[in-house]
Amino acid sequence: MPLIVLMEDDAATRTLVASVLRKDGYEVLSADNGMSGLALVKQNKPDLVISDVQMPLMDGFAMLQALRADPAIMAIPVVLLTSLQERAHMRIGMTSGADDYITKPFRPGELREAAAAQLNKRQVQAALQTMAVEAAVQAALEDQKHHLSHLYEQKLASELSDKWPAADATTEDEKFSNATVLFVDVLNYAALAEKLSSSDLSDVVRQFYNNAGDTVHLFGARHMQFVGEGLLVVFVDSTDTSSVNHGLRAARAALGLLDSARRVQKFLNSRFPDQELPRFDVSVALNSGPVALAKLEDPLRGGQHVLPVGDTVSATLQLQKQAHKAGWQIAASVAMLRGVTGAVSIGGRALISLPGRTAALDAAELLGLTLQS
């Protein structure tokens, strides 16, 4: 039974986290401050540490620094808990040796996924250590550090898109009074990851997103970026595509992404004929409205990167998460469909409830293009 040491000064949160972990079969030792928690870690050598950042006597960062400095416990994975307002401090935690973080308030499912991921990762590391010399292990850990840093940047971009409901654009930002946002995500990604090796999974995902990138560029995407395993794309009207509006080009791209997913499924069937793999499928959401492409300074790597912001963006991300529950492969907001009336065919229509929003989003299933389009 894996052992987890939990450090959290808030009694209610500590009880909740411990309860969730124990229900999953983990043994949990708890402490209400970093100093007591570090003593538990040294005494018991747990499989995982979950720690709050703001704690009395010794905060999470100081605890993490002390843990990583002790050769007897330095390899134990650490997941930090932090509030949304403390997100800026998480760069310190990640560069100081944290393996993951969870933003408060969090869902029990997020906690379970984070704990399982770190425990599984540690099992893999233990197996590697028995098969490789010390130099090879150090090289693998260094690669993992860079990989975790990349995942953290993706996760940060995802949270920024989810949490910024309005764009406070600067004079350098590009503002569009009306644009169409497309978000596509790979369904069953976690299930595929359990069945395929990392190299095979990389080949599958790379094949899809290479095709996806070609598809969205073909239809004149203004901006494209990865968000986790998903792809976020912005279409706007421009002089070289004035004959076809951004909504219709986004609709064509969405249908092209479904074709790309079907080609990947055929690839899986031919490459792994004897394996019972989850079906490779995608879910797409389309939404139109004001969008700003914000130019943000990157204090970690230097330079600038562009981030689409605005309520239109966050609503699109949330719509995609809800749409496949209704069995829709492509969900389009009515705001987007108004711009392509007569050019597309639609199926069911419903008011989709989005988390954190009082008003439901009027949306429909996009089935295809009409003959005249």
Solvent accessible surface area in square Angstrom, and as a share of the most:
residue,aa,sasa,rsa
1,M,167,0.74
2,P,46,0.29
3,L,26,0.13
4,I,0,0.00
5,V,0,0.00
6,L,0,0.00
7,M,0,0.00
8,E,1,0.00
9,D,60,0.31
10,D,68,0.35
11,A,59,0.46
12,A,76,0.59
13,T,31,0.18
14,R,54,0.20
15,T,95,0.55
16,L,93,0.46
17,V,0,0.00
18,A,5,0.04
19,S,43,0.27
20,V,11,0.06
21,L,0,0.00
22,R,127,0.46
23,K,158,0.67
24,D,62,0.32
25,G,39,0.38
26,Y,31,0.12
27,E,82,0.37
28,V,8,0.04
29,L,52,0.26
30,S,48,0.31
31,A,9,0.07
32,D,70,0.36
33,N,13,0.07
34,G,0,0.00
35,M,103,0.46
36,S,49,0.32
37,G,0,0.00
38,L,14,0.07
39,A,57,0.44
40,L,42,0.21
41,V,0,0.00
42,K,94,0.40
43,Q,144,0.64
44,N,54,0.27
45,K,103,0.44
46,P,0,0.00
47,D,46,0.24
48,L,0,0.00
49,V,0,0.00
50,I,1,0.00
51,S,0,0.00
52,D,9,0.04
53,V,1,0.01
54,Q,98,0.44
55,M,18,0.08
56,P,71,0.45
57,L,134,0.66
58,M,40,0.18
59,D,53,0.28
60,G,0,0.00
61,F,40,0.17
62,A,42,0.32
63,M,0,0.00
64,L,0,0.00
65,Q,128,0.57
66,A,34,0.27
67,L,0,0.00
68,R,49,0.18
69,A,78,0.60
70,D,36,0.19
71,P,113,0.71
72,A,70,0.55
73,I,2,0.01
74,M,95,0.42
75,A,68,0.52
76,I,3,0.02
77,P,4,0.03
78,V,0,0.00
79,V,1,0.00
80,L,0,0.00
81,L,0,0.00
82,T,1,0.01
83,S,33,0.21
84,L,56,0.28
85,Q,157,0.70
86,E,29,0.13
87,R,32,0.12
88,A,80,0.62
89,H,83,0.37
90,M,0,0.00
91,R,45,0.16
92,I,92,0.47
93,G,0,0.00
94,M,30,0.13
95,T,87,0.50
96,S,51,0.33
97,G,28,0.26
98,A,6,0.04
99,D,18,0.09
100,D,26,0.14
101,Y,1,0.00
102,I,7,0.04
103,T,21,0.12
104,K,48,0.20
105,P,140,0.88
106,F,32,0.13
107,R,155,0.57
108,P,60,0.38
109,G,25,0.24
110,E,63,0.28
111,L,1,0.01
112,R,88,0.32
113,E,123,0.55
114,A,11,0.08
115,A,0,0.00
116,A,37,0.29
117,A,53,0.41
118,Q,9,0.04
119,L,11,0.06
120,N,87,0.44
121,K,35,0.15
122,R,67,0.24
123,Q,121,0.54
124,V,89,0.51
125,Q,29,0.13
126,A,52,0.40
127,A,51,0.40
128,L,80,0.40
129,Q,93,0.42
130,T,116,0.68
131,M,157,0.70
132,A,38,0.29
133,V,106,0.61
134,E,136,0.61
135,A,74,0.58
136,A,46,0.35
137,V,18,0.10
138,Q,100,0.44
139,A,58,0.45
140,A,43,0.34
141,L,64,0.32
142,E,85,0.38
143,D,96,0.50
144,Q,42,0.18
145,K,119,0.50
146,H,114,0.51
147,H,103,0.46
148,L,30,0.15
149,S,40,0.26
150,H,84,0.38
151,L,71,0.35
152,Y,8,0.03
153,E,28,0.13
154,Q,35,0.16
155,K,78,0.33
156,L,16,0.08
157,A,19,0.15
158,S,28,0.18
159,E,25,0.11
160,L,19,0.09
161,S,2,0.01
162,D,39,0.20
163,K,99,0.42
164,W,85,0.30
165,P,83,0.52
166,A,75,0.58
167,A,41,0.32
168,D,140,0.72
169,A,28,0.22
170,T,81,0.47
171,T,141,0.82
172,E,107,0.48
173,D,13,0.07
174,E,58,0.26
175,K,139,0.59
176,F,45,0.19
177,S,104,0.67
178,N,80,0.41
179,A,0,0.00
180,T,0,0.00
181,V,0,0.00
182,L,0,0.00
183,F,10,0.04
184,V,0,0.00
185,D,36,0.19
186,V,8,0.05
187,L,41,0.20
188,N,71,0.37
189,Y,61,0.23
190,A,72,0.56
191,A,38,0.29
192,L,1,0.01
193,A,42,0.33
194,E,148,0.66
195,K,115,0.49
196,L,14,0.07
197,S,59,0.38
198,S,94,0.61
199,S,72,0.47
200,D,31,0.16
201,L,19,0.10
202,S,48,0.31
203,D,51,0.26
204,V,1,0.00
205,V,32,0.18
206,R,129,0.47
207,Q,61,0.27
208,F,0,0.00
209,Y,21,0.08
210,N,88,0.45
211,N,37,0.19
212,A,0,0.00
213,G,10,0.10
214,D,101,0.52
215,T,17,0.10
216,V,0,0.00
217,H,116,0.52
218,L,137,0.68
219,F,47,0.20
220,G,30,0.29
221,A,19,0.15
222,R,104,0.38
223,H,33,0.15
224,M,59,0.26
225,Q,32,0.14
226,F,92,0.38
227,V,10,0.06
228,G,29,0.28
229,E,73,0.33
230,G,0,0.00
231,L,1,0.00
232,L,0,0.00
233,V,0,0.00
234,V,0,0.00
235,F,0,0.00
236,V,8,0.05
237,D,83,0.43
238,S,51,0.33
239,T,133,0.77
240,D,122,0.63
241,T,28,0.16
242,S,92,0.59
243,S,109,0.71
244,V,37,0.21
245,N,61,0.31
246,H,14,0.06
247,G,4,0.03
248,L,23,0.11
249,R,10,0.04
250,A,0,0.00
251,A,0,0.00
252,R,60,0.22
253,A,0,0.00
254,A,0,0.00
255,L,35,0.17
256,G,17,0.16
257,L,0,0.00
258,L,14,0.07
259,D,60,0.31
260,S,0,0.00
261,A,3,0.02
262,R,111,0.40
263,R,117,0.43
264,V,0,0.00
265,Q,21,0.09
266,K,144,0.61
267,F,50,0.21
268,L,3,0.02
269,N,86,0.44
270,S,84,0.55
271,R,107,0.39
272,F,23,0.09
273,P,97,0.61
274,D,139,0.72
275,Q,87,0.38
276,E,161,0.72
277,L,36,0.18
278,P,31,0.20
279,R,133,0.49
280,F,3,0.01
281,D,32,0.17
282,V,1,0.00
283,S,1,0.00
284,V,0,0.00
285,A,0,0.00
286,L,0,0.00
287,N,9,0.04
288,S,14,0.09
289,G,11,0.11
290,P,91,0.57
291,V,5,0.03
292,A,5,0.04
293,L,2,0.01
294,A,8,0.06
295,K,77,0.33
296,L,44,0.22
297,E,119,0.54
298,D,18,0.09
299,P,109,0.68
300,L,63,0.31
301,R,149,0.54
302,G,47,0.45
303,G,50,0.48
304,Q,97,0.43
305,H,72,0.32
306,V,51,0.29
307,L,1,0.00
308,P,0,0.00
309,V,5,0.03
310,G,5,0.05
311,D,67,0.35
312,T,8,0.05
313,V,0,0.00
314,S,2,0.01
315,A,3,0.03
316,T,0,0.00
317,L,4,0.02
318,Q,27,0.12
319,L,0,0.00
320,Q,5,0.02
321,K,98,0.42
322,Q,39,0.17
323,A,0,0.00
324,H,75,0.33
325,K,146,0.62
326,A,57,0.44
327,G,60,0.58
328,W,23,0.08
329,Q,73,0.32
330,I,1,0.00
331,A,0,0.00
332,A,0,0.00
333,S,0,0.00
334,V,17,0.10
335,A,47,0.36
336,M,2,0.01
337,L,18,0.09
338,R,169,0.62
339,G,46,0.44
340,V,4,0.03
341,T,116,0.68
342,G,41,0.40
343,A,16,0.12
344,V,17,0.09
345,S,44,0.28
346,I,78,0.40
347,G,33,0.32
348,G,38,0.37
349,R,148,0.54
350,A,41,0.31
351,L,126,0.63
352,I,17,0.09
353,S,84,0.54
354,L,8,0.04
355,P,78,0.49
356,G,90,0.87
357,R,74,0.27
358,T,152,0.88
359,A,76,0.59
360,A,42,0.33
361,L,40,0.20
362,D,42,0.22
363,A,0,0.00
364,A,0,0.00
365,E,34,0.15
366,L,5,0.02
367,L,99,0.49
368,G,14,0.13
369,L,71,0.35
370,T,37,0.22
371,L,188,0.93
372,Q,141,0.63
373,S,42,0.27
